[in-house]
Amino acid sequence: MTHFISTRGRAPTLDFPGVLLTGLAEDGGLYVPDAWPGFAEGELASLAGSGYAALAADIVGRFAGDAIDAETLAAITRTAYSGFGHPAVAPLKQLDDTLWLMELFHGPTLAFKDYALQLVGRLFDHVLANRGEHMTIVGATSGDTGSAGMEACRDRERLDVIILFPKGRVSDVQRRLMTTLGASNAHAVAIDGTFDDCQDLVKAMFNDMAFRHELRLSAVNSINFARIAGQIVYYVAAALALGSPGRSVSFAVPTGNFGNVYAAYAARTMGLPIARLGVASNRNDILDRFFKSGSMRMEPVVPTLSPAMDIQVSSNFERLLFEMYGRSGTRTEAALAQFRSDGEFSVTPEELYGCRDVFVSQRLDDDGIMRTIAEVAATTGETVDPHTACGISVARAMAAADPKTPVVALACAHPAKFPDAVEAAAGRRPGLPAAVADLMDRTETMAELPNDLRAVQDYVRHHSRAAAVRA
Ligand SMILES: *Cc1c(COP(=O)(O)O)cnc(C)c1O
């Protein structure tokens, strides 16, 4: 069984269910495995040909150990992926001799976050049922995460989910994916304010300790290691499909919080033969600058065509930093403290060279995104979304540098989630997939609240069964 330790070294060691329910460690750090449950000789080869759900059960089982029995886990992964819109769950499409696209938009909310969250919602339900507990998931969203979180928690017996979004500031598709669920335990709340206001309200709820305990608040954001475990699966699936362990594969990953590309790094640490990892940034290029200079320096966030990557502080980067510092919690904590106070910290050239074996990076501005969408449409016939375009751009550079190693670019969202940019670049408007073709005609249900903590807390209390259980 895998034990988990904090990247800051001062929190209790937990097992997988503990990490799942806890999320952020008590010392402010992120949980990582004490030792990676890697693939022994021959194990990877024997996984080739497993279906996606069986592969997910194997990989998550390595982290969960005896805490969740194998049969239960297999049943959970089966139901988690049964509703996906493609039999392969995460299908690969060949774009040219070297380049492949892995489509991660066949889940209910059309972005890759469904792949981990469909699993994580069910894992929560299972662990909470064993403990006879309820929890309330709260979150703020600027677009994609909210709907994925709501879909993950919908109809779960032990969970209620309340997602705040800025009224009038998310796209119609994004809003409707939250407001048309028709699930009695999943609530979308339009806040009269900005995304930052929504995030501040969520933070304030977590910081109100009495409220936090009363409601058993939790989050399903990407700092939760269970999400990382769920994301390792598609890297293994893709590499096996392309001939691993006999052949190495590279991946190009559009990056915001560094969660998705960290999952690839984790897969590599477990023994998956990954040659290179391409970190794709948009104009918010703090990670690209870091991988080129060894210096992490904060700059203001600018809005781009790929909003899920409009981030300057990549929370999951802390997990890589911990490895770069030889797993020293003290050094990790010191670097992050410096980053918070000065907006900057650096690693040594040796530490940087250590990770340059694996990571390459690139930034793409909005013009580059538009050109890439157009070029991909013209040369391959594929319509890709703006986030995916960032990944394809670094993938092309990786393929040019090493034409013998297949490069898999992750298609992180369905192009129909960003129809205006895609239409402007590719000259055709992408249609919604069949499962949600009637999205624009569905009835919307949402609450509207002022930017007021008391009003939001009253709403949460009223809509959570966790409070009722305690009362
Ligand atoms: C969340 C998201 C990203 C960023 O992923 P991270 O794990 O935060 O790096 C990129 N593209 C899309 C479409 C997303 O929804």
PDBQT file of the ligand as one rigid body, heavy atoms in Angstrom, charges set to zero:
ROOT
HETATM    1  C1  LIG A 501      -7.700  22.544 -17.013  1.00  0.00    +0.000 C 
HETATM    2  C2  LIG A 501      -7.312  22.697 -18.437  1.00  0.00    +0.000 A 
HETATM    3  C3  LIG A 501      -5.958  22.878 -18.817  1.00  0.00    +0.000 A 
HETATM    4  C4  LIG A 501      -4.836  23.007 -17.814  1.00  0.00    +0.000 C 
HETATM    5  O1  LIG A 501      -4.568  21.788 -17.158  1.00  0.00    +0.000 OA
HETATM    6  P1  LIG A 501      -3.668  21.740 -15.852  1.00  0.00    +0.000 P 
HETATM    7  O2  LIG A 501      -3.787  20.352 -15.327  1.00  0.00    +0.000 OA
HETATM    8  O3  LIG A 501      -4.237  22.768 -14.926  1.00  0.00    +0.000 OA
HETATM    9  O4  LIG A 501      -2.282  22.066 -16.271  1.00  0.00    +0.000 OA
HETATM   10  C5  LIG A 501      -5.674  22.968 -20.174  1.00  0.00    +0.000 A 
HETATM   11  N1  LIG A 501      -6.653  22.890 -21.103  1.00  0.00    +0.000 NA
HETATM   12  C6  LIG A 501      -7.950  22.719 -20.776  1.00  0.00    +0.000 A 
HETATM   13  C7  LIG A 501      -8.962  22.649 -21.861  1.00  0.00    +0.000 C 
HETATM   14  C8  LIG A 501      -8.337  22.615 -19.438  1.00  0.00    +0.000 A 
HETATM   15  O5  LIG A 501      -9.640  22.446 -19.128  1.00  0.00    +0.000 OA
ENDROOT
TORSDOF 0
